[in-house]
């Protein structure tokens, strides 16, 4: 009798241990392994979720956002997913991320979704829909997420061509071997996906959320290095596409750009058929109708490889640009650097003084992203410059901070 009781207790304990799963290390390495192990273009591994699974998933995400992790874990288990409380020990102070990942053996390949427990930029969501096709965009996404301490990052679970089934949504592509409809495994072009459902939940739950989607393309001679789009030809009140362009130019002033709502004759790779963009821009039909108005909360970024996607030396450009555009929602930067360095007077009619410890270099940029001078002293003389906005890139022993200055 005692043996039977022991056996019963053993089986009761197992799920409690599983649901309490934790891990430590570097979130980039952890997610990088998941990306590397995701299935490629063949195999037909991806499974399209049904209505019940989509509804269950919606509840999982709502519980994560509400910090009801125990309930979220229990529900995730029913769709072969788990939530790992991951402590990133490579960041000081350490950060806790909730990694919503499929259990092994995998059967769905719906993607990996990582949420910050204490985000610095609560409104920034980074997405990679084609991590197995657009080289390094998945790694770049987790790199930017970690360095910005953004609210969440979504990474697809299988190659966009993995499924043999076609999406019912509008648009065609030749990337899977023949000019045909998109596959249901292509997260940017299907509405019946976990990727879409998660986007919908965060869009509706976090009122000021902005979704930055990272893509890659092979540059033709007539192409710029970066193609930016908000999913429409319209100009939003908060024009994040313009802001990201300006911030990227500070990181690399050799970059060239096309913006769909500025360069209105440009039609290549502008993301108008993207189903997340259609949802966020309130299209009448997310599957088949391009949006006619913009919320300004969706940014589709196509990047040439050699300047922005090769490795961490390139990824830092996008990371810094996003940190510059999406200011901390906690009013602090990494190491409180934004608070430790100040500029005054601002606005100014001439000289600008920079106050802070261990400053070793200052670069001055105009609004076109052109570097107009380098300085290694504690003040900037703008007397001979025209009125307008200037950006100071201030380098100290602790890192880099950007300051905006108005010249009267």
C-alpha positions in Angstrom: 0.0 0.0 0.0 2.8 2.4 0.9 4.5 1.7 -2.5 1.4 2.6 -4.4 1.1 5.9 -2.4 4.7 6.7 -3.3 4.1 6.0 -6.9 1.1 8.4 -7.0 3.0 11.1 -5.3 5.8 10.7 -7.8 3.6 11.3 -10.7 1.9 14.3 -9.1 5.3 16.0 -8.5 6.6 15.7 -12.1 4.4 18.4 -13.7 5.2 20.8 -10.8 8.9 20.5 -11.5 8.4 20.9 -15.3 6.2 24.0 -15.0 8.8 25.7 -12.8 11.5 25.5 -15.6 14.3 28.0 -15.3 17.5 28.6 -17.2 20.5 31.0 -17.0 23.1 32.3 -19.4 23.0 34.5 -22.4 19.6 34.9 -24.1 21.2 35.4 -27.5 22.9 32.0 -27.3 19.8 30.3 -26.0 17.5 31.6 -28.7 20.3 31.3 -31.3 20.3 27.6 -30.7 16.5 27.4 -31.3 16.9 29.3 -34.5 19.7 27.1 -35.7 17.6 23.9 -35.0 14.4 25.2 -36.8 13.5 23.2 -39.9 14.5 24.5 -43.3 12.6 24.8 -46.6 11.8 21.1 -46.9 10.1 18.6 -44.6 6.6 20.0 -44.3 7.0 20.2 -40.5 4.9 23.3 -39.8 1.4 22.7 -38.5 -1.3 25.3 -39.0 -3.1 26.0 -35.7 -6.8 25.4 -35.5 -9.3 27.8 -33.9 -9.2 26.1 -30.5 -5.4 26.3 -30.4 -5.5 30.0 -31.4 -7.9 30.8 -28.6 -5.8 28.9 -26.1 -2.7 30.7 -27.2 -4.5 34.1 -26.9 -5.1 33.2 -23.2 -1.5 32.2 -22.7 -0.3 35.6 -24.0 -2.8 37.5 -21.9 -1.6 35.6 -18.8 2.0 36.3 -19.5 1.4 40.0 -19.9 -0.6 39.9 -16.6 2.3 38.1 -14.9 0.0 35.1 -14.3 2.9 32.7 -15.2 1.6 29.6 -13.4 -1.7 29.7 -15.4 0.1 30.6 -18.6 2.4 27.5 -18.1 -0.5 25.2 -17.5 -2.2 26.3 -20.7 1.0 26.3 -22.7 1.5 22.7 -21.8 -1.8 21.8 -23.6 -0.3 23.0 -27.0 3.2 21.4 -26.5 4.8 24.7 -25.3 6.6 25.7 -22.1 7.6 28.9 -20.5 11.2 29.1 -19.4 12.1 31.8 -16.9 15.5 32.7 -18.3 17.9 34.8 -16.2 20.4 36.5 -18.5 23.6 36.7 -16.4 25.5 38.5 -19.2 23.6 41.7 -18.4 24.3 43.9 -15.4 22.0 44.0 -13.5 20.7 40.5 -14.6 17.5 40.4 -16.5 14.7 37.9 -16.4 13.0 36.9 -19.7 10.0 34.6 -20.2 10.8 32.3 -23.2 7.6 30.8 -24.7 9.1 27.9 -26.6 7.9 24.6 -28.0 8.8 21.4 -26.0 10.8 18.6 -27.5 9.8 16.7 -29.5 8.4 19.5 -31.5 5.2 19.1 -33.6 3.9 22.6 -34.3 6.9 24.9 -35.1 4.9 28.0 -34.3 7.9 30.1 -33.3 9.5 31.4 -30.1 8.3 34.4 -28.2 10.4 36.1 -25.6 9.0 38.7 -23.1 10.9 41.0 -20.7 9.8 40.7 -17.1 11.0 44.3 -16.5 11.3 45.9 -19.9 13.1 49.2 -20.4 11.2 50.0 -23.6 7.7 48.7 -22.8 6.3 49.8 -26.1 8.9 48.2 -28.4 8.2 44.8 -30.0 10.7 43.3 -32.4 9.8 40.7 -35.0 11.6 38.3 -37.3 9.2 36.5 -39.6 11.9 34.9 -42.0 14.8 34.0 -39.7 15.7 30.9 -41.8 15.5 32.8 -45.1 16.6 36.4 -44.4 20.1 35.7 -43.2 20.8 36.6 -39.6 17.5 38.5 -39.0 16.6 36.2 -36.2 19.9 36.7 -34.4 19.8 40.4 -35.1 16.3 40.5 -33.6 17.3 38.9 -30.3 20.4 41.0 -30.2 18.4 44.2 -30.5 15.8 42.9 -28.1 18.4 42.2 -25.4 20.3 45.4 -25.9 17.2 47.6 -25.8 15.5 45.5 -23.1 12.4 45.7 -25.3 9.0 44.4 -24.3 9.1 41.3 -26.6 10.6 39.6 -29.6 8.9 37.2 -31.9 10.9 34.7 -34.1 9.3 32.3 -36.6 9.6 28.6 -36.1 10.3 27.2 -39.5 11.5 28.3 -43.0 8.9 30.3 -44.8 8.7 27.6 -47.5 8.6 24.7 -45.1 4.9 23.8 -45.5 3.4 22.4 -48.7 0.1 24.1 -48.0 -0.7 27.5 -49.5 -1.9 30.6 -47.7 -5.3 32.0 -48.8 -4.0 35.5 -48.3 -3.2 37.8 -51.3 0.1 38.0 -53.0 2.6 35.7 -54.7 6.3 34.9 -54.4 8.9 33.0 -56.3 11.2 32.4 -53.3 9.9 28.8 -52.8 10.8 27.7 -56.4 7.9 28.8 -58.5 5.7 31.9 -58.7 2.9 30.9 -56.4 0.9 31.9 -53.4 2.6 32.3 -50.1 2.9 29.2 -47.9 1.1 28.9 -44.5 4.5 28.6 -42.9 5.3 32.2 -44.1 4.5 34.2 -41.0 4.3 37.5 -42.8 1.6 36.3 -45.1 -1.0 34.3 -43.2 -3.6 35.3 -40.7 -4.2 31.8 -39.2 -0.9 31.7 -37.3 0.3 31.9 -33.7 2.6 34.8 -34.9 -0.5 36.8 -36.1 -2.5 36.0 -32.9 0.4 37.1 -30.7 0.7 40.4 -32.7 -3.0 41.0 -32.3 -2.9 40.4 -28.6 0.0 42.8 -27.9 -1.4 45.4 -30.3 -4.7 45.5 -28.5 -3.2 45.2 -25.0 -0.3 47.6 -25.1 -1.9 50.8 -26.4 1.4 52.5 -27.5 3.1 49.4 -28.8 5.2 49.7 -31.9 6.1 46.6 -34.0 9.5 46.7 -35.8 9.8 43.9 -38.3 13.3 43.0 -39.5 13.8 41.6 -43.0 16.7 41.1 -45.4 17.1 41.3 -49.2 19.6 40.9 -52.0 20.5 44.4 -53.2 20.2 45.2 -56.9 22.3 48.0 -58.3 19.3 50.3 -58.3 18.3 49.5 -54.7 19.2 51.4 -51.6 20.7 49.7 -48.6 17.5 50.0 -46.6 13.8 50.1 -47.6 11.5 51.3 -44.8 7.7 51.2 -44.8 4.8 51.7 -42.3 2.7 49.4 -44.6 1.0 52.3 -46.4 1.7 55.4 -48.4 0.3 57.6 -45.6 2.3 59.7 -43.1 1.5 59.0 -39.4 1.6 61.5 -36.6 4.6 59.7 -35.1 6.7 58.9 -38.1 8.9 56.1 -36.7 10.2 55.2 -40.2 11.7 58.6 -40.6 13.1 58.6 -37.0 14.7 55.2 -37.6 16.2 56.3 -40.8 17.7 59.4 -39.2 19.1 57.3 -36.3 20.6 54.7 -38.7 22.4 57.5 -40.6 24.1 58.5 -37.3 25.4 54.9 -37.0 26.4 54.7 -40.7 26.2 57.7 -42.9 27.0 55.6 -46.0 23.5 54.0 -45.9 20.9 54.9 -48.5 17.2 54.7 -48.1 13.8 54.4 -49.8 10.7 55.1 -47.7 7.3 53.9 -49.1 5.3 56.9 -47.8 8.0 59.4 -49.0 9.2 57.9 -52.2 5.7 57.1 -53.4 6.8 55.7 -56.8 8.9 53.0 -55.1 7.2 49.6 -55.1 9.8 47.0 -54.3 9.7 45.2 -51.0 7.4 47.7 -49.2 5.4 45.1 -47.2 1.9 46.2 -48.1 0.8 42.5 -48.3 2.3 41.8 -44.8 -0.6 40.5 -42.6 0.8 41.9 -39.3 1.1 45.3 -41.0 -2.5 45.1 -42.3 -3.8 44.2 -38.8 -1.9 47.0 -37.1 -3.0 49.5 -39.7 -6.7 48.4 -39.4 -7.1 47.0 -42.9 -10.7 45.9 -43.7 -9.4 42.4 -44.4 -6.0 41.5 -42.9 -5.7 38.6 -45.4 -6.6 40.2 -48.6 -6.8 44.0 -48.4 -3.9 46.4 -48.1 -4.4 49.2 -45.5 -5.6 52.6 -46.6 -4.6 54.4 -43.4 -1.7 54.0 -41.0 -1.6 53.8 -37.2 2.2 54.4 -37.4 2.8 51.4 -35.2 4.1 49.0 -37.8 7.6 49.4 -39.3 8.8 47.0 -42.0 12.6 47.2 -42.5 14.3 45.5 -45.5 18.1 45.4 -45.0 21.0 44.7 -47.3 23.3 42.1 -45.7 26.8 43.5 -45.8 26.1 46.8 -43.9 23.4 45.7 -41.4 23.1 41.9 -41.1 26.5 40.3 -41.3 27.4 40.1 -37.6 27.2 41.9 -34.2 29.3 44.8 -35.7 26.4 45.4 -38.0 23.6 44.5 -35.6 24.7 47.2 -33.2 23.7 49.8 -35.7 20.1 48.8 -35.7 20.2 48.3 -31.9 21.6 51.8 -31.3 19.1 53.3 -33.7 16.1 51.6 -31.9 17.5 52.7 -28.5 17.7 56.3 -29.8 14.2 56.3 -31.3 12.4 54.4 -28.5 13.4 56.2 -25.5 13.4 54.4 -22.2 9.9 54.0 -20.8 11.5 53.7 -17.4 13.3 57.1 -17.8 16.7 55.5 -17.5 19.2 54.2 -20.0 21.7 51.4 -19.5 24.0 52.3 -16.6 21.9 55.5 -16.2 24.2 57.0 -18.9 21.4 59.3 -20.2 21.1 60.8 -16.7 24.8 61.0 -16.1 25.6 63.1 -19.2 23.8 66.4 -19.8 24.0 69.2 -22.4 23.2 72.9 -21.8 21.9 75.4 -22.7 19.3 73.7 -24.8 17.9 75.4 -27.0 21.1 77.4 -27.6 22.0 80.4 -29.7 25.7 79.4 -29.9 27.8 77.2 -27.6 26.6 74.0 -26.1 28.4 72.6 -23.0 28.5 68.9 -22.2 28.6 67.8 -18.6 29.6 64.4 -17.5 32.6 62.2 -16.4 35.1 60.4 -18.6 33.8 61.9 -21.9 36.4 61.3 -24.6 34.8 62.1 -27.9 31.8 64.0 -29.3 30.4 63.8 -32.8 27.9 66.4 -34.2 25.3 65.4 -36.9 22.8 67.5 -38.7 19.2 66.2 -39.4 20.3 64.6 -42.6 22.6 62.3 -40.7 25.7 64.0 -42.0 28.6 64.3 -39.6 29.6 68.0 -39.5 32.5 67.8 -37.0 34.3 65.7 -34.4 35.2 67.1 -31.0 37.2 65.8 -28.0 36.4 68.7 -25.7 33.5 69.5 -23.4 31.7 72.1 -25.5 30.3 72.5 -29.1 30.3 75.8 -30.9 27.3 76.1 -33.2 27.6 79.8 -33.8 28.4 79.3 -37.5 25.7 76.6 -38.0 22.2 77.3 -39.3 19.1 77.1 -37.1 17.7 73.6 -36.6 18.1 70.3 -34.8 21.5 68.7 -34.2 22.4 65.4 -32.7 25.4 64.9 -30.4 26.9 61.4 -30.2 28.8 61.5 -26.9 31.3 58.7 -26.2 32.4 58.1 -22.6 34.2 55.2 -20.9 30.8 53.7 -20.0 29.3 53.8 -23.5 27.5 56.0 -26.0 24.6 58.4 -25.6 22.7 60.5 -28.1 21.5 64.0 -27.2 19.3 66.2 -29.4 20.1 70.0 -29.4 18.1 72.8 -30.9 20.1 75.7 -32.5 17.9 78.8 -32.4 
